[in-house]
Amino acid sequence: MKFTVTAGHGARDPGAVAADGVTTEAALMTELRDIVAMKLKHMGHQVKTDGDRWHNLPLVHALTLVPGSDVAIELHTNAVDNPAARGVEVISLPAHKELARTLARRIAHTLEIPVRGAGGWIDQTESARGRLGFVRVGGLVVEVFFISNPEELAKYLDRKWLVASAIAESLAPTQWSTT
């Protein structure tokens, strides 16, 4: 299969920043993108990313990678002023609802956090972010956890390789085992 795996933000845009003032969404999701891409390639799939290892191109570049992919995901973290906000959600068009729910459930199980939205899925028309370019061209935006929640961030940092396995298993379930 052909996958596109991109990391939210990039170039000079750090995205959300954790309470420590150092940990950024862009850095975390670029690393996760690299791990997921490596796992999918190891499984024999073709994978396009929005930058070479540890490097993330500007977000607009990700839009050009979606056409020709069987599945395209963009990895993000959520953030709000309330440090108790929790959960994972995947924003997509209705056509990708079941895959979005599968991704959200697998990540939630791995991180022991709740799913948000309708079983982990949020229709982009109901998203607080409005219409997202990546979703409009057929991709799924995965909000992996809340970087603004110190407990979720700690769990993610401890389990990022397991999260990557959960994502890879959701995308190509017959060829990958997380055990």
N, CA and C atoms as an extended XYZ file, in Angstrom:
537
Properties=species:S:1:pos:R:3:atomname:S:1:resname:S:1:resid:I:1 pbc="F F F"
N         0.836       -1.178        0.000 N   MET     1
C         0.000        0.000        0.000 CA  MET     1
C         0.883        1.245        0.000 C   MET     1
N         0.272        2.355       -0.355 N   LYS     2
C         0.973        3.640       -0.369 CA  LYS     2
C         0.415        4.518        0.747 C   LYS     2
N         1.307        4.934        1.652 N   PHE     3
C         0.914        5.767        2.782 CA  PHE     3
C         1.616        7.108        2.726 C   PHE     3
N         0.939        8.121        3.221 N   THR     4
C         1.562        9.411        3.500 CA  THR     4
C         1.444        9.619        4.998 C   THR     4
N         2.577        9.919        5.625 N   VAL     5
C         2.606       10.189        7.054 CA  VAL     5
C         3.326       11.521        7.235 C   VAL     5
N         2.614       12.509        7.761 N   THR     6
C         3.198       13.829        7.944 CA  THR     6
C         3.090       14.249        9.405 C   THR     6
N         3.928       15.209        9.758 N   ALA     7
C         3.939       15.747       11.115 CA  ALA     7
C         3.380       17.162       11.079 C   ALA     7
N         2.474       17.429       11.968 N   GLY     8
C         1.891       18.764       12.013 CA  GLY     8
C         2.925       19.824       12.324 C   GLY     8
N         2.741       20.960       11.697 N   HIS     9
C         3.601       22.118       11.863 CA  HIS     9
C         4.946       21.827       11.207 C   HIS     9
N         5.897       22.601       11.424 N   GLY    10
C         7.180       22.366       10.793 CA  GLY    10
C         7.842       23.655       10.392 C   GLY    10
N         9.018       23.524        9.827 N   ALA    11
C         9.852       24.670        9.497 CA  ALA    11
C        10.027       25.491       10.773 C   ALA    11
N         9.519       26.700       10.796 N   ARG    12
C         9.688       27.558       11.981 CA  ARG    12
C         8.465       27.566       12.893 C   ARG    12
N         7.455       26.753       12.595 N   ASP    13
C         6.231       26.704       13.395 CA  ASP    13
C         6.313       25.543       14.383 C   ASP    13
N         6.506       25.818       15.686 N   PRO    14
C         6.640       24.733       16.659 CA  PRO    14
C         5.321       24.075       17.043 C   PRO    14
N         4.192       24.687       16.658 N   GLY    15
C         2.905       24.180       17.121 CA  GLY    15
C         2.758       24.458       18.603 C   GLY    15
N         2.014       23.615       19.289 N   ALA    16
C         1.805       23.796       20.727 CA  ALA    16
C         3.096       23.499       21.485 C   ALA    16
N         3.240       24.138       22.636 N   VAL    17
C         4.428       23.959       23.478 CA  VAL    17
C         3.969       23.479       24.853 C   VAL    17
N         4.666       22.459       25.373 N   ALA    18
C         4.323       21.918       26.692 CA  ALA    18
C         4.630       22.923       27.785 C   ALA    18
N         4.164       22.632       28.984 N   ALA    19
C         4.343       23.525       30.130 CA  ALA    19
C         5.815       23.776       30.446 C   ALA    19
N         6.700       22.860       30.045 N   ASP    20
C         8.129       23.065       30.321 CA  ASP    20
C         8.742       24.157       29.449 C   ASP    20
N         7.988       24.622       28.442 N   GLY    21
C         8.467       25.677       27.565 CA  GLY    21
C         9.467       25.237       26.527 C   GLY    21
N         9.779       23.962       26.502 N   VAL    22
C        10.801       23.428       25.594 CA  VAL    22
C        10.233       22.390       24.631 C   VAL    22
N         9.414       21.495       25.142 N   THR    23
C         8.876       20.392       24.349 CA  THR    23
C         7.824       20.923       23.393 C   THR    23
N         8.039       20.688       22.087 N   THR    24
C         7.108       21.222       21.090 CA  THR    24
C         6.370       20.112       20.364 C   THR    24
N         5.184       20.467       19.939 N   GLU    25
C         4.364       19.568       19.119 CA  GLU    25
C         5.119       19.153       17.861 C   GLU    25
N         5.748       20.105       17.194 N   ALA    26
C         6.443       19.794       15.943 CA  ALA    26
C         7.543       18.758       16.161 C   ALA    26
N         8.331       18.902       17.215 N   ALA    27
C         9.417       17.952       17.473 CA  ALA    27
C         8.885       16.563       17.809 C   ALA    27
N         7.872       16.504       18.683 N   LEU    28
C         7.307       15.216       19.066 CA  LEU    28
C         6.685       14.495       17.877 C   LEU    28
N         5.916       15.226       17.080 N   MET    29
C         5.212       14.583       15.980 CA  MET    29
C         6.133       14.294       14.799 C   MET    29
N         7.217       15.034       14.640 N   THR    30
C         8.205       14.693       13.612 CA  THR    30
C         8.869       13.368       13.972 C   THR    30
N         9.208       13.200       15.243 N   GLU    31
C         9.792       11.937       15.687 CA  GLU    31
C         8.803       10.789       15.507 C   GLU    31
N         7.538       10.999       15.896 N   LEU    32
C         6.530        9.949       15.736 CA  LEU    32
C         6.333        9.625       14.265 C   LEU    32
N         6.283       10.645       13.407 N   ARG    33
C         6.170       10.418       11.958 CA  ARG    33
C         7.283        9.512       11.475 C   ARG    33
N         8.507        9.784       11.910 N   ASP    34
C         9.657        8.991       11.476 CA  ASP    34
C         9.546        7.542       11.930 C   ASP    34
N         9.067        7.322       13.157 N   ILE    35
C         8.930        5.958       13.676 CA  ILE    35
C         7.826        5.211       12.931 C   ILE    35
N         6.668        5.861       12.738 N   VAL    36
C         5.561        5.223       12.005 CA  VAL    36
C         6.004        4.904       10.580 C   VAL    36
N         6.672        5.839        9.912 N   ALA    37
C         7.133        5.608        8.539 CA  ALA    37
C         8.094        4.431        8.486 C   ALA    37
N         9.004        4.356        9.448 N   MET    38
C         9.952        3.244        9.495 CA  MET    38
C         9.214        1.917        9.648 C   MET    38
N         8.235        1.872       10.523 N   LYS    39
C         7.482        0.629       10.737 CA  LYS    39
C         6.725        0.223        9.469 C   LYS    39
N         6.081        1.182        8.816 N   LEU    40
C         5.339        0.868        7.585 CA  LEU    40
C         6.284        0.414        6.471 C   LEU    40
N         7.430        1.051        6.346 N   LYS    41
C         8.415        0.637        5.332 CA  LYS    41
C         8.928       -0.769        5.625 C   LYS    41
N         9.157       -1.049        6.897 N   HIS    42
C         9.611       -2.380        7.304 CA  HIS    42
C         8.592       -3.455        6.922 C   HIS    42
N         7.334       -3.070        6.892 N   MET    43
C         6.256       -3.984        6.515 CA  MET    43
C         6.136       -4.121        5.001 C   MET    43
N         6.937       -3.358        4.251 N   GLY    44
C         6.938       -3.465        2.803 CA  GLY    44
C         6.091       -2.439        2.075 C   GLY    44
N         5.619       -1.437        2.778 N   HIS    45
C         4.774       -0.422        2.160 CA  HIS    45
C         5.603        0.746        1.634 C   HIS    45
N         5.020        1.477        0.701 N   GLN    46
C         5.608        2.724        0.228 CA  GLN    46
C         5.110        3.840        1.145 C   GLN    46
N         6.034        4.710        1.551 N   VAL    47
C         5.669        5.773        2.488 CA  VAL    47
C         6.287        7.086        2.031 C   VAL    47
N         5.424        8.110        1.968 N   LYS    48
C         5.888        9.477        1.718 CA  LYS    48
C         5.774       10.242        3.027 C   LYS    48
N         6.773       11.088        3.306 N   THR    49
C         6.732       11.937        4.490 CA  THR    49
C         7.028       13.377        4.082 C   THR    49
N         6.743       14.268        4.990 N   ASP    50
C         6.948       15.692        4.721 CA  ASP    50
C         8.308       16.177        5.220 C   ASP    50
N         9.321       15.383        4.977 N   GLY    51
C        10.686       15.750        5.346 CA  GLY    51
C        11.501       14.517        5.645 C   GLY    51
N        12.799       14.671        5.567 N   ASP    52
C        13.694       13.580        5.916 CA  ASP    52
C        13.738       13.436        7.433 C   ASP    52
N        14.393       12.397        7.887 N   ARG    53
C        14.463       12.112        9.317 CA  ARG    53
C        14.793       13.365       10.126 C   ARG    53
N        13.993       13.602       11.147 N   TRP    54
C        14.132       14.715       12.086 CA  TRP    54
C        13.894       16.087       11.464 C   TRP    54
N        13.546       16.128       10.189 N   HIS    55
C        13.325       17.397        9.506 CA  HIS    55
C        11.876       17.436        9.050 C   HIS    55
N        11.228       18.569        9.244 N   ASN    56
C         9.823       18.683        8.898 CA  ASN    56
C         9.616       19.926        8.039 C   ASN    56
N         9.122       19.726        6.845 N   LEU    57
C         8.867       20.828        5.925 CA  LEU    57
C         7.637       21.622        6.371 C   LEU    57
N         7.431       22.811        5.841 N   PRO    58
C         6.240       23.593        6.196 CA  PRO    58
C         4.956       22.803        5.933 C   PRO    58
N         3.969       23.067        6.749 N   LEU    59
C         2.704       22.333        6.709 CA  LEU    59
C         2.065       22.301        5.326 C   LEU    59
N         2.180       23.366        4.569 N   VAL    60
C         1.560       23.415        3.248 CA  VAL    60
C         2.112       22.320        2.326 C   VAL    60
N         3.335       21.882        2.560 N   HIS    61
C         3.929       20.823        1.738 CA  HIS    61
C         3.172       19.504        1.893 C   HIS    61
N         2.645       19.262        3.090 N   ALA    62
C         1.930       18.008        3.345 CA  ALA    62
C         0.741       17.825        2.408 C   ALA    62
N         0.105       18.905        2.041 N   LEU    63
C        -1.062       18.826        1.151 CA  LEU    63
C        -0.717       18.218       -0.193 C   LEU    63
N         0.490       18.443       -0.663 N   THR    64
C         0.889       17.941       -1.981 CA  THR    64
C         1.175       16.450       -1.978 C   THR    64
N         1.307       15.845       -0.798 N   LEU    65
C         1.671       14.432       -0.690 CA  LEU    65
C         0.470       13.496       -0.671 C   LEU    65
N        -0.711       14.018       -0.379 N   VAL    66
C        -1.900       13.171       -0.207 CA  VAL    66
C        -2.343       12.496       -1.512 C   VAL    66
N        -2.420       13.219       -2.641 N   PRO    67
C        -2.858       12.554       -3.876 CA  PRO    67
C        -1.961       11.358       -4.229 C   PRO    67
N        -2.598       10.259       -4.582 N   GLY    68
C        -1.868        9.046       -4.933 CA  GLY    68
C        -1.619        8.121       -3.762 C   GLY    68
N        -1.987        8.543       -2.556 N   SER    69
C        -1.821        7.701       -1.372 CA  SER    69
C        -3.096        6.905       -1.122 C   SER    69
N        -2.937        5.681       -0.632 N   ASP    70
C        -4.102        4.910       -0.206 CA  ASP    70
C        -4.663        5.491        1.091 C   ASP    70
N        -3.765        5.889        1.988 N   VAL    71
C        -4.151        6.512        3.253 CA  VAL    71
C        -3.112        7.577        3.572 C   VAL    71
N        -3.585        8.727        4.041 N   ALA    72
C        -2.694        9.812        4.453 CA  ALA    72
C        -3.089       10.268        5.847 C   ALA    72
N        -2.095       10.337        6.744 N   ILE    73
C        -2.366       10.834        8.089 CA  ILE    73
C        -1.398       11.965        8.410 C   ILE    73
N        -1.898       12.902        9.197 N   GLU    74
C        -1.073       13.996        9.695 CA  GLU    74
C        -1.147       13.950       11.215 C   GLU    74
N         0.003       13.917       11.860 N   LEU    75
C         0.085       13.745       13.300 CA  LEU    75
C         0.204       15.085       14.011 C   LEU    75
N        -0.626       15.266       15.023 N   HIS    76
C        -0.660       16.492       15.827 CA  HIS    76
C        -0.835       16.136       17.297 C   HIS    76
N        -0.666       17.140       18.160 N   THR    77
C        -1.105       17.037       19.549 CA  THR    77
C        -2.139       18.127       19.778 C   THR    77
N        -3.056       17.856       20.655 N   ASN    78
C        -4.036       18.850       21.059 CA  ASN    78
C        -3.439       19.708       22.170 C   ASN    78
N        -3.989       20.887       22.373 N   ALA    79
C        -3.565       21.756       23.477 CA  ALA    79
C        -4.673       22.753       23.782 C   ALA    79
N        -4.902       22.967       25.066 N   VAL    80
C        -5.845       23.975       25.540 CA  VAL    80
C        -5.313       24.545       26.851 C   VAL    80
N        -5.946       25.602       27.324 N   ASP    81
C        -5.520       26.222       28.579 CA  ASP    81
C        -5.747       25.327       29.791 C   ASP    81
N        -6.710       24.431       29.709 N   ASN    82
C        -7.037       23.549       30.825 CA  ASN    82
C        -6.093       22.332       30.804 C   ASN    82
N        -5.157       22.221       31.764 N   PRO    83
C        -4.219       21.095       31.750 CA  PRO    83
C        -4.865       19.744       32.047 C   PRO    83
N        -6.140       19.734       32.434 N   ALA    84
C        -6.835       18.474       32.697 CA  ALA    84
C        -7.513       17.912       31.450 C   ALA    84
N        -7.536       18.664       30.338 N   ALA    85
C        -8.159       18.166       29.101 CA  ALA    85
C        -7.435       16.902       28.662 C   ALA    85
N        -8.228       15.923       28.187 N   ARG    86
C        -7.649       14.614       27.882 CA  ARG    86
C        -8.219       14.041       26.600 C   ARG    86
N        -7.483       13.093       26.032 N   GLY    87
C        -8.022       12.259       24.984 CA  GLY    87
C        -7.376       12.381       23.624 C   GLY    87
N        -7.821       11.463       22.774 N   VAL    88
C        -7.349       11.378       21.393 CA  VAL    88
C        -8.555       11.512       20.482 C   VAL    88
N        -8.343       12.136       19.329 N   GLU    89
C        -9.408       12.271       18.333 CA  GLU    89
C        -8.777       12.298       16.952 C   GLU    89
N        -9.554       11.886       15.973 N   VAL    90
C        -9.095       11.906       14.584 CA  VAL    90
C       -10.148       12.640       13.770 C   VAL    90
N        -9.704       13.658       13.060 N   ILE    91
C       -10.592       14.483       12.241 CA  ILE    91
C       -10.489       14.005       10.802 C   ILE    91
N       -11.637       13.744       10.186 N   SER    92
C       -11.633       13.277        8.800 CA  SER    92
C       -12.981       13.547        8.160 C   SER    92
N       -13.040       13.248        6.881 N   LEU    93
C       -14.313       13.239        6.167 CA  LEU    93
C       -15.075       11.982        6.575 C   LEU    93
N       -16.391       11.958        6.416 N   PRO    94
C       -17.178       10.780        6.786 CA  PRO    94
C       -16.699        9.481        6.120 C   PRO    94
N       -16.141        9.563        4.946 N   ALA    95
C       -15.671        8.352        4.250 CA  ALA    95
C       -14.588        7.616        5.037 C   ALA    95
N       -13.885        8.309        5.911 N   HIS    96
C       -12.792        7.704        6.682 CA  HIS    96
C       -13.152        7.510        8.152 C   HIS    96
N       -14.448        7.574        8.470 N   LYS    97
C       -14.903        7.508        9.853 CA  LYS    97
C       -14.422        6.253       10.578 C   LYS    97
N       -14.563        5.096        9.974 N   GLU    98
C       -14.196        3.860       10.673 CA  GLU    98
C       -12.688        3.763       10.895 C   GLU    98
N       -11.891        4.168        9.918 N   LEU    99
C       -10.441        4.176       10.116 CA  LEU    99
C       -10.085        5.176       11.212 C   LEU    99
N       -10.721        6.334       11.215 N   ALA   100
C       -10.469        7.337       12.248 CA  ALA   100
C       -10.772        6.761       13.633 C   ALA   100
N       -11.883        6.079       13.768 N   ARG   101
C       -12.243        5.486       15.052 CA  ARG   101
C       -11.249        4.404       15.466 C   ARG   101
N       -10.820        3.603       14.510 N   THR   102
C        -9.841        2.562       14.807 CA  THR   102
C        -8.534        3.174       15.297 C   THR   102
N        -8.045        4.187       14.584 N   LEU   103
C        -6.821        4.872       15.013 CA  LEU   103
C        -6.973        5.420       16.426 C   LEU   103
N        -8.070        6.127       16.685 N   ALA   104
C        -8.281        6.731       17.995 CA  ALA   104
C        -8.351        5.674       19.099 C   ALA   104
N        -9.091        4.606       18.861 N   ARG   105
C        -9.223        3.554       19.878 CA  ARG   105
C        -7.882        2.904       20.191 C   ARG   105
N        -7.102        2.623       19.152 N   ARG   106
C        -5.805        1.958       19.372 CA  ARG   106
C        -4.839        2.857       20.132 C   ARG   106
N        -4.817        4.135       19.779 N   ILE   107
C        -3.943        5.076       20.487 CA  ILE   107
C        -4.425        5.242       21.925 C   ILE   107
N        -5.734        5.403       22.110 N   ALA   108
C        -6.295        5.564       23.455 CA  ALA   108
C        -5.971        4.372       24.341 C   ALA   108
N        -6.097        3.184       23.791 N   HIS   109
C        -5.782        1.973       24.550 CA  HIS   109
C        -4.305        1.971       24.954 C   HIS   109
N        -3.440        2.328       24.029 N   THR   110
C        -2.001        2.322       24.295 CA  THR   110
C        -1.621        3.343       25.370 C   THR   110
N        -2.223        4.524       25.310 N   LEU   111
C        -1.893        5.585       26.263 CA  LEU   111
C        -2.783        5.588       27.506 C   LEU   111
N        -3.805        4.717       27.503 N   GLU   112
C        -4.765        4.677       28.610 CA  GLU   112
C        -5.397        6.050       28.819 C   GLU   112
N        -5.906        6.601       27.713 N   ILE   113
C        -6.608        7.885       27.736 CA  ILE   113
C        -7.938        7.705       27.009 C   ILE   113
N        -8.883        8.618       27.190 N   PRO   114
C       -10.181        8.472       26.529 CA  PRO   114
C       -10.142        8.869       25.056 C   PRO   114
N       -11.139        8.385       24.326 N   VAL   115
C       -11.370        8.879       22.968 CA  VAL   115
C       -12.332       10.050       23.085 C   VAL   115
N       -12.209       10.974       22.168 N   ARG   116
C       -13.077       12.147       22.145 CA  ARG   116
C       -13.985       12.056       20.926 C   ARG   116
N       -14.944       12.939       20.841 N   GLY   117
C       -15.815       12.975       19.674 CA  GLY   117
C       -16.733       11.768       19.631 C   GLY   117
N       -17.093       11.365       18.431 N   ALA   118
C       -17.995       10.237       18.207 CA  ALA   118
C       -17.169        8.961       18.100 C   ALA   118
N       -16.808        8.386       19.232 N   GLY   119
C       -15.993        7.184       19.235 CA  GLY   119
C       -14.577        7.426       18.748 C   GLY   119
N       -14.085        8.643       18.904 N   GLY   120
C       -12.740        8.988       18.467 CA  GLY   120
C       -12.700        9.758       17.164 C   GLY   120
N       -13.827        9.792       16.468 N   TRP   121
C       -13.891       10.463       15.163 CA  TRP   121
C       -14.579       11.808       15.295 C   TRP   121
N       -14.057       12.787       14.580 N   ILE   122
C       -14.698       14.089       14.477 CA  ILE   122
C       -14.812       14.437       12.997 C   ILE   122
N       -16.029       14.679       12.563 N   ASP   123
C       -16.264       15.152       11.203 CA  ASP   123
C       -15.693       16.559       11.118 C   ASP   123
N       -14.927       16.814       10.092 N   GLN   124
C       -14.271       18.122       10.018 CA  GLN   124
C       -15.267       19.272       10.040 C   GLN   124
N       -16.502       19.036        9.615 N   THR   125
C       -17.490       20.120        9.657 CA  THR   125
C       -17.875       20.468       11.094 C   THR   125
N       -17.584       19.569       12.042 N   GLU   126
C       -17.898       19.802       13.446 CA  GLU   126
C       -16.657       20.119       14.271 C   GLU   126
N       -15.523       20.237       13.619 N   SER   127
C       -14.276       20.511       14.314 CA  SER   127
C       -14.195       21.978       14.715 C   SER   127
N       -13.635       22.220       15.881 N   ALA   128
C       -13.421       23.600       16.337 CA  ALA   128
C       -12.438       24.329       15.423 C   ALA   128
N       -11.655       23.580       14.678 N   ARG   129
C       -10.653       24.172       13.793 CA  ARG   129
C       -11.224       24.550       12.423 C   ARG   129
N       -12.469       24.156       12.178 N   GLY   130
C       -13.066       24.457       10.878 CA  GLY   130
C       -12.563       23.503        9.812 C   GLY   130
N       -12.654       23.925        8.581 N   ARG   131
C       -12.246       23.074        7.464 CA  ARG   131
C       -10.723       23.031        7.383 C   ARG   131
N       -10.180       21.838        7.382 N   LEU   132
C        -8.740       21.639        7.344 CA  LEU   132
C        -8.314       21.211        5.951 C   LEU   132
N        -7.307       21.860        5.414 N   GLY   133
C        -6.829       21.553        4.068 CA  GLY   133
C        -6.434       20.102        3.905 C   GLY   133
N        -5.735       19.528        4.886 N   PHE   134
C        -5.282       18.145        4.798 CA  PHE   134
C        -6.467       17.190        4.726 C   PHE   134
N        -7.521       17.484        5.476 N   VAL   135
C        -8.725       16.652        5.461 CA  VAL   135
C        -9.481       16.842        4.158 C   VAL   135
N        -9.574       18.066        3.694 N   ARG   136
C       -10.301       18.340        2.436 CA  ARG   136
C        -9.731       17.553        1.271 C   ARG   136
N        -8.407       17.290        1.269 N   VAL   137
C        -7.807       16.541        0.162 CA  VAL   137
C        -7.771       15.038        0.431 C   VAL   137
N        -8.437       14.598        1.519 N   GLY   138
C        -8.598       13.167        1.764 CA  GLY   138
C        -7.798       12.587        2.910 C   GLY   138
N        -7.061       13.408        3.632 N   GLY   139
C        -6.256       12.903        4.740 CA  GLY   139
C        -7.000       12.877        6.062 C   GLY   139
N        -6.381       12.269        7.058 N   LEU   140
C        -6.907       12.202        8.411 CA  LEU   140
C        -5.947       12.950        9.330 C   LEU   140
N        -6.461       13.823       10.162 N   VAL   141
C        -5.651       14.552       11.130 CA  VAL   141
C        -5.802       13.850       12.477 C   VAL   141
N        -4.688       13.323       12.977 N   VAL   142
C        -4.688       12.554       14.216 CA  VAL   142
C        -4.159       13.439       15.347 C   VAL   142
N        -5.037       13.761       16.288 N   GLU   143
C        -4.653       14.508       17.493 CA  GLU   143
C        -4.334       13.451       18.553 C   GLU   143
N        -3.052       13.092       18.672 N   VAL   144
C        -2.612       11.920       19.423 CA  VAL   144
C        -2.895       12.017       20.917 C   VAL   144
N        -2.683       13.168       21.508 N   PHE   145
C        -2.905       13.381       22.938 CA  PHE   145
C        -2.851       14.885       23.197 C   PHE   145
N        -3.072       15.292       24.453 N   PHE   146
C        -2.992       16.704       24.821 CA  PHE   146
C        -1.597       17.000       25.370 C   PHE   146
N        -0.822       17.759       24.619 N   ILE   147
C         0.506       18.163       25.075 CA  ILE   147
C         0.394       19.088       26.287 C   ILE   147
N        -0.754       19.719       26.449 N   SER   148
C        -0.996       20.616       27.583 CA  SER   148
C        -1.362       19.865       28.865 C   SER   148
N        -1.524       18.537       28.781 N   ASN   149
C        -1.812       17.704       29.941 CA  ASN   149
C        -0.517       16.980       30.335 C   ASN   149
N         0.108       17.350       31.454 N   PRO   150
C         1.392       16.740       31.826 CA  PRO   150
C         1.346       15.222       31.956 C   PRO   150
N         0.223       14.680       32.430 N   GLU   151
C         0.100       13.224       32.571 CA  GLU   151
C         0.083       12.544       31.203 C   GLU   151
N        -0.682       13.093       30.265 N   GLU   152
C        -0.717       12.493       28.925 CA  GLU   152
C         0.638       12.621       28.240 C   GLU   152
N         1.290       13.755       28.402 N   LEU   153
C         2.616       13.929       27.800 CA  LEU   153
C         3.591       12.897       28.349 C   LEU   153
N         3.587       12.679       29.652 N   ALA   154
C         4.487       11.697       30.258 CA  ALA   154
C         4.202       10.289       29.735 C   ALA   154
N         2.918        9.937       29.641 N   LYS   155
C         2.572        8.617       29.105 CA  LYS   155
C         3.053        8.483       27.666 C   LYS   155
N         2.840        9.541       26.861 N   TYR   156
C         3.283        9.486       25.468 CA  TYR   156
C         4.797        9.294       25.388 C   TYR   156
N         5.544       10.068       26.138 N   LEU   157
C         7.005        9.972       26.084 CA  LEU   157
C         7.481        8.580       26.480 C   LEU   157
N         6.802        7.964       27.422 N   ASP   158
C         7.147        6.623       27.869 CA  ASP   158
C         6.747        5.542       26.860 C   ASP   158
N         5.707        5.813       26.050 N   ARG   159
C         5.133        4.765       25.192 CA  ARG   159
C         5.126        5.121       23.702 C   ARG   159
N         5.935        6.069       23.255 N   LYS   160
C         5.856        6.533       21.866 CA  LYS   160
C         6.069        5.425       20.848 C   LYS   160
N         6.942        4.458       21.144 N   TRP   161
C         7.150        3.355       20.195 CA  TRP   161
C         5.903        2.477       20.119 C   TRP   161
N         5.219        2.301       21.243 N   LEU   162
C         3.965        1.540       21.246 CA  LEU   162
C         2.868        2.300       20.510 C   LEU   162
N         2.854        3.626       20.652 N   VAL   163
C         1.893        4.448       19.912 CA  VAL   163
C         2.138        4.297       18.415 C   VAL   163
N         3.399        4.339       18.013 N   ALA   164
C         3.728        4.166       16.589 CA  ALA   164
C         3.271        2.800       16.090 C   ALA   164
N         3.451        1.774       16.894 N   SER   165
C         2.980        0.436       16.513 CA  SER   165
C         1.470        0.403       16.398 C   SER   165
N         0.772        1.062       17.318 N   ALA   166
C        -0.691        1.111       17.270 CA  ALA   166
C        -1.165        1.794       16.000 C   ALA   166
N        -0.485        2.863       15.606 N   ILE   167
C        -0.855        3.567       14.379 CA  ILE   167
C        -0.585        2.681       13.162 C   ILE   167
N         0.592        2.074       13.103 N   ALA   168
C         0.925        1.198       11.969 CA  ALA   168
C        -0.051        0.035       11.871 C   ALA   168
N        -0.400       -0.561       13.014 N   GLU   169
C        -1.354       -1.682       13.023 CA  GLU   169
C        -2.726       -1.229       12.549 C   GLU   169
N        -3.115       -0.025       12.885 N   SER   170
C        -4.410        0.492       12.430 CA  SER   170
C        -4.426        0.705       10.931 C   SER   170
N        -3.307        1.126       10.382 N   LEU   171
C        -3.234        1.408        8.937 CA  LEU   171
C        -3.085        0.135        8.123 C   LEU   171
N        -2.343       -0.840        8.636 N   ALA   172
C        -2.084       -2.078        7.901 CA  ALA   172
C        -2.237       -3.262        8.862 C   ALA   172
N        -3.448       -3.551        9.319 N   PRO   173
C        -3.661       -4.492       10.417 CA  PRO   173
C        -3.294       -5.940       10.132 C   PRO   173
N        -3.289       -6.366        8.907 N   THR   174
C        -3.021       -7.773        8.644 CA  THR   174
C        -1.531       -8.084        8.600 C   THR   174
N        -0.699       -7.064        8.651 N   GLN   175
C         0.730       -7.316        8.477 CA  GLN   175
C         1.589       -6.925        9.660 C   GLN   175
N         1.018       -6.467       10.739 N   TRP   176
C         1.844       -5.941       11.826 CA  TRP   176
C         1.300       -6.396       13.158 C   TRP   176
N         2.164       -6.732       14.060 N   SER   177
C         1.736       -7.105       15.390 CA  SER   177
C         2.425       -6.212       16.400 C   SER   177
N         1.699       -5.741       17.395 N   THR   178
C         2.278       -4.872       18.423 CA  THR   178
C         2.750       -5.680       19.626 C   THR   178
N         2.762       -6.976       19.515 N   THR   179
C         3.222       -7.787       20.662 CA  THR   179
C         4.714       -7.973       20.610 C   THR   179
